[in-house]
Amino acid sequence: MIHKPPIDELAEKIGSKYELCVVASKRARQIMEQAQNQGTTENLDINKPLSSAAQEIYDGKLVSTND
């Protein structure tokens, strides 16, 4: 579960909690795939993909588009 950054703040940045779930899960999957392709899956235990995605959203590095 994500505690930092707060989910309500993340949802405000994206638009809704539903959209937050979709965007964060897609990005987390991308992060996992990149780690598997690079052979660095042991780093996933330290930095959880969903937490990394949430931090990217909070930092403004990841935004939602209507695709």
C-alpha positions in Angstrom: 0.0 0.0 0.0 1.2 3.5 -0.8 1.5 5.9 2.2 4.0 8.4 0.8 3.0 10.4 -1.2 -0.6 10.5 0.0 -3.1 8.9 -2.4 -5.5 11.9 -2.3 -2.7 14.2 -3.5 -1.8 11.8 -6.3 -5.5 11.5 -7.3 -5.7 15.3 -7.5 -2.7 15.4 -9.8 -4.1 12.7 -12.1 -7.8 13.6 -11.9 -9.4 10.7 -10.1 -8.6 7.7 -8.0 -9.7 5.4 -10.8 -7.3 7.0 -13.3 -4.6 7.0 -10.7 -4.9 3.3 -10.4 -4.8 2.8 -14.1 -1.8 5.1 -14.7 0.2 3.9 -11.7 -0.3 0.2 -12.5 0.7 0.6 -16.2 3.8 2.5 -15.2 4.6 -0.2 -12.5 4.4 -2.9 -15.2 6.7 -0.9 -17.4 9.2 -0.6 -14.6 9.1 -4.4 -13.9 9.5 -5.2 -17.6 12.5 -2.9 -17.9 14.1 -4.4 -14.8 13.6 -7.9 -16.2 15.0 -7.0 -19.6 18.1 -5.5 -17.9 18.4 -8.3 -15.5 18.1 -6.1 -12.4 15.1 -7.6 -10.7 16.8 -7.7 -7.3 16.4 -3.9 -7.2 12.6 -4.4 -7.3 12.7 -5.6 -3.7 14.2 -2.3 -2.5 12.2 0.1 -4.7 8.8 -1.4 -5.3 7.5 -0.6 -8.9 4.2 0.8 -7.7 6.0 3.1 -5.2 8.3 4.3 -7.9 5.3 5.0 -10.2 3.6 6.9 -7.4 6.7 9.0 -6.8 6.9 9.8 -10.5 3.3 11.0 -10.5 3.9 13.1 -7.4 7.0 14.6 -8.9 5.1 15.5 -12.1 7.2 13.2 -14.3 4.2 11.1 -15.2 0.8 12.4 -16.3 -2.4 10.9 -17.6 -3.4 11.2 -21.3 -6.6 10.2 -23.0 -5.4 7.2 -25.0 
